[in-house]
């Protein structure tokens, strides 16, 4: 009980001092709020007006340098593949023409042999 009375007395004095010291908010010095962000910090969920849609996110990804580089690489590989296929087709045509010429030569040679006998 001895300790209880001083504790109550000190709390009441602190309460009185805290309550009696009321200051007007307009009397406080005005300071610039430097901690305030210069950009919009409001949270946006996926269904609100400012949310990024799937199409916009896709356009952002497509405009990235990595995506553009990968597209160039794919196009380059397709062009190389096309050139290789064209070369193969040319070689096949050339082989077929050579075979036809050889077949014609052999046919002529075979036709000429019986005549000479």
C-alpha positions in Angstrom: 0.0 0.0 0.0 2.9 2.3 0.7 4.0 2.0 -3.0 0.5 2.2 -4.3 -0.2 5.7 -3.2 3.0 7.3 -4.7 2.3 5.5 -8.0 -1.2 6.8 -8.2 0.0 10.3 -7.3 2.7 10.3 -10.0 0.3 9.0 -12.7 -2.2 11.7 -11.9 0.4 14.4 -12.0 1.7 13.1 -15.4 -1.9 12.9 -16.7 -2.6 16.5 -15.6 0.5 17.8 -17.3 -0.2 15.9 -20.5 -3.8 17.1 -20.7 -3.1 20.7 -19.7 -0.6 21.2 -22.5 -2.9 21.6 -25.4 -1.5 23.4 -28.4 -3.3 24.6 -31.5 -2.5 22.7 -34.6 -2.3 25.9 -36.6 0.4 27.3 -34.2 2.8 24.5 -35.1 5.5 25.4 -37.5 4.8 24.3 -41.1 7.4 22.1 -42.7 7.6 20.7 -46.1 6.8 17.0 -46.2 9.9 15.7 -47.9 9.0 12.1 -47.0 6.1 12.2 -49.4 6.6 10.2 -52.6 6.5 12.1 -55.9 4.7 9.2 -57.6 1.4 7.5 -57.0 1.6 4.9 -54.2 -2.0 3.8 -54.1 -2.4 0.1 -54.3 -4.2 -1.1 -57.5 -5.8 -4.5 -57.7 -6.2 -6.3 -61.0 -9.8 -5.3 -61.4 -9.5 -1.5 -60.8 -9.3 1.2 -63.5 -5.6 1.7 -63.3 -4.5 -1.9 -63.4 -2.3 -3.1 -66.2 -4.2 -5.3 -68.5 -2.8 -8.5 -70.1 -2.5 -6.9 -73.5 -0.5 -3.9 -72.1 1.8 -6.3 -70.2 2.2 -8.3 -73.4 3.1 -5.2 -75.3 5.7 -4.2 -72.7 7.3 -7.6 -72.9 7.3 -7.5 -76.7 9.0 -4.1 -76.7 11.8 -5.3 -74.5 15.3 -5.6 -76.0 15.7 -9.3 -75.1 12.4 -10.2 -76.9 13.5 -8.2 -79.9 16.9 -9.9 -80.0 15.2 -13.3 -79.8 13.0 -12.4 -82.7 16.0 -11.3 -84.8 17.7 -14.6 -83.9 14.7 -16.6 -85.0 14.4 -14.7 -88.3 18.2 -15.2 -88.9 17.9 -19.0 -88.3 14.9 -19.2 -90.6 16.8 -17.4 -93.3 19.8 -19.8 -92.9 17.4 -22.8 -93.0 15.8 -21.4 -96.2 19.2 -20.9 -97.9 20.3 -24.4 -97.0 17.0 -25.9 -98.4 17.4 -23.9 -101.6 21.0 -25.1 -102.0 19.9 -28.7 -101.4 17.2 -28.3 -104.0 19.7 -26.9 -106.5 22.0 -29.8 -105.9 19.2 -32.3 -106.3 18.2 -30.7 -109.6 21.8 -30.7 -110.8 22.1 -34.4 -109.9 18.9 -35.2 -111.7 20.0 -33.4 -114.8 23.4 -35.1 -114.7 21.6 -38.5 -114.3 19.3 -37.7 -117.3 22.3 -36.7 -119.4 24.2 -39.8 -118.4 21.1 -41.9 -119.2 20.7 -40.3 -122.6 24.4 -40.8 -123.3 24.2 -44.5 -122.3 21.0 -44.8 -124.4 22.8 -43.3 -127.4 25.8 -45.5 -126.9 23.6 -48.5 -126.6 21.7 -47.6 -129.8 25.0 -47.0 -131.7 26.6 -50.3 -130.7 24.1 -52.6 -132.5 24.4 -50.4 -135.7 28.1 -50.8 -135.7 28.0 -54.6 -135.4 
